[in-house]
Amino acid sequence: MDRQPIVILLAEDDPDDRMLTIRALKKNRLANSIHCVENGEELMDYLYRRGKYAAAENAPRPGLILLDLNMPRKDGREALQEIKSDPSLRSIPVVVLTTSEAEQDIMESYSLGVNAFVTKPVTFDGLAKAIDALGSFWFEIVKLPPEQA
């Protein structure tokens, strides 16, 4: 079965976590295009094509957002709330990928409309397995909405 290339937008402030997540995505051959932002404000600039993301080629619409909760400037919770309250963005699936296991974070994320909450495994092998499972689910099983320009 042919899969369309999916743009993944990774919102992660920690450079090491960003690098490991990208490595895990590439290891599992999940995306032709991975774009990264480092904080919630940059995430929203990307989604709304503001500033350095104004040109469409610099900010293709993501088919999936991997979102860290604890980021500077605008945290993941604030960004999630903004994404899910905007009719032009709410159909983009958002997966929280965070180190938090706090019940409060899980409950709040789902109440804000997150599509899935995943606690980052502590090892690369664990992360690669989690990313593989996410990829199988989001890109092989689930029907994603068509990308909108």
QUIWO-V960038 format. One record per helix or strand of 2 or more residues. SS is the DSSP state (H for helix, E for strand). FROM is the first residue (numbers start at 1). TO is the last residue. Records with the same first field share a line. If there is no record, write none. Layout:
SS->FROM-TO, FROM-TO
This chain:
E->7-11, 33-37, 64-67, 93-98, 116-119
H->15-27, 40-48, 51-53, 56-58, 76-85, 103-111, 124-141
